[in-house]
Amino acid sequence: MRAANVKRAIASGRSQNYQQADGSVLVPEVLRPYMGGLTSINAI
């Protein structure tokens, strides 16, 4: 692996990704009160 690819892999592991394998997106807990308690947004 090149140095740039290693840096990208580390950065992507650090960032929070709320998208799930089925395409839905989890709503972060801090935003749920503003989303009417919604826990996820389903893919169309």
Backbone hydrogen bonds in HBPLUS format (Angstrom, degrees):
<---DONOR---> <-ACCEPTOR-->    atom                        ^
c    i                          cat <-CA-CA->   ^        H-A-AA   ^      H-
h    n   atom  resd res      DA  || num        DHA   H-A  angle D-A-AA Bond
n    s   type  num  typ     dist DA aas  dist angle  dist       angle   num
A0005-ASN N   A0002-ARG O   3.09 MM   3  5.33 117.8  2.50 102.0 116.6     1
A0006-VAL N   A0002-ARG O   3.05 MM   4  6.38 153.9  2.12 153.6 161.6     2
A0007-LYS N   A0003-ALA O   3.01 MM   4  6.27 160.2  2.05 151.2 156.0     3
A0008-ARG N   A0004-ALA O   3.01 MM   4  6.27 156.1  2.07 146.0 152.5     4
A0009-ALA N   A0005-ASN O   2.94 MM   4  6.14 156.4  1.99 146.5 152.9     5
A0010-ILE N   A0006-VAL O   2.98 MM   4  6.23 158.6  2.03 151.3 156.7     6
A0011-ALA N   A0007-LYS O   2.93 MM   4  6.11 163.0  1.96 149.1 154.2     7
A0012-SER N   A0008-ARG O   2.87 MM   4  6.02 159.4  1.91 150.7 156.1     8
A0013-GLY N   A0009-ALA O   3.11 MM   4  6.21 144.1  2.24 138.4 147.5     9
A0014-ARG N   A0010-ILE O   3.15 MM   4  6.39 137.2  2.34 142.2 153.2    10
A0014-ARG N   A0011-ALA O   3.18 MM   3  5.15 130.4  2.44  94.4 107.3    11
A0015-SER N   A0011-ALA O   3.13 MM   4  6.38 156.1  2.19 152.9 157.9    12
A0026-LEU N   A0018-TYR O   2.88 MM   8  5.06 169.7  1.89 139.6 139.3    13
A0020-GLN N   A0024-SER O   2.75 MM   4  5.38 170.3  1.76 165.3 165.8    14
A0023-GLY N   A0020-GLN O   3.01 MM   3  5.40 163.1  2.04 116.5 120.7    15
A0025-VAL N   A0041-ILE O   2.86 MM  16  5.15 156.6  1.92 142.8 150.3    16
A0041-ILE N   A0025-VAL O   2.77 MM  16  5.15 155.9  1.83 146.8 155.1    17
A0027-VAL N   A0039-THR O   2.91 MM  12  5.19 174.8  1.92 127.7 129.4    18
A0031-LEU N   A0028-PRO O   2.92 MM   3  5.49 147.8  2.02 117.5 127.1    19
A0032-ARG N   A0029-GLU O   3.26 MM   3  5.24 144.7  2.39  99.5 109.3    20
A0034-TYR N   A0031-LEU O   2.98 MM   3  5.45 132.0  2.21 112.2 124.9    21
A0035-MET N   A0032-ARG O   2.97 MM   3  4.86 146.0  2.09  99.9 110.7    22
A0037-GLY N   A0032-ARG O   2.81 MM   5  4.76 160.3  1.85 153.2 147.1    23
A0038-LEU N   A0035-MET O   3.26 MM   3  5.47 162.4  2.30 106.5 111.8    24
